[in-house]
Amino acid sequence: MAKRIAITLLLFLGFTFAAHAELRKFEMTIEELDLEVAPGFTVSVWAYDGQVPGPLIHVKEGDTVEVTLTNNTTMSHTIHWHGIYQTKTWQMDGVPDVSQKAVEPGDSFTYKFVADKPGTLFYHCHVNTAEHIDLRGMWGPLIVDPKNPTPLEKKVTKDVILMLSGWASAVAKDYGENGLPGREFDFFSINGKAHPHNQPVRVKKGDIMRLRLIAPNIPVAFHLHGHDSLVTHKDGLPLPKPYYVDVLPMQPGERYDMIVEMNNPGIWMAHDHNEEHTTGAGKEGGGAMLVFEYEGIEHPDFYMWKDHPYDPDFYMTESLKKGYGKHNNPSFKAFDPTEPRPAAKQAAGGHGH
Ligand SMILES: [Cu+2]
């Protein structure tokens, strides 16, 4: 009798858990394409789903994630799910010759694991990382919503993902050999585009904005003008004592969540305070920078983005609202250099400032 009750209880618990956790099944490819980081500067990339950053993967803590990766490039690759514990699934950790054989050109591999760590995670290739991460844009965001969000997280009205990275123009077109010798970062970007080729973030007074900062390959000193930011999470984990900053130092691979009360209407710069990261080919005014524009503030004539066409999903804000799934983003599309550029792509890339 006791045994039967125990089994019934186990079945009930199992059902209850299953009712909340879902299987999230995706297909993903890797494509050999060119990415326009800045006008006139393109990089040969291995792009997850043909885009840099790779597609947003947004799931809930406890979900099972199944991704079938197909390698359409000339080199071998993997996906490492950075931050996931992979309890009893270490073979899904994406490290070539350690947890799996790399996925060869033309081959596929299916990753399946439980999203057992909540927060701002990311994924990246783990083959020859000094080239595949550093030079070829093989990274994308993995956002795992916690089962139990903090009270502050529940107040967020505007969610923004910023992936800050460097690029090496000297070896931009040379696949192989990890870009050595000659790899030196001289272009910098947020979400794959150098300022002012990227986008502003539009906010309104009263917004509670969360910045999810991800630094795939450069150290960062992120500075938002006019506001203090409350650092709430480090590498996905809630901090026991959140703290305020106006400059946030980060090392490659790190993620931080900052929550900012948007209480100071204006047009505000935000940038990497490593000054070389605000340059492109040695010229200042480019790189890992962006602007936060408050609704209702008139744009002065001198404002560089006065008539900038606005893309509300450039920082994945709209995609994050769409619910769980894999979200591709046309703004991050890389292109086939042997084919004519589609007109839409040229229009999106050709805005003035
Ligand atoms: Cu790779």
Residues whose N, C-alpha, C, O or C-beta is under 5 A from the ligand:
A	BS01	CU	S76 H77 T78 C125 V127 H132 M138
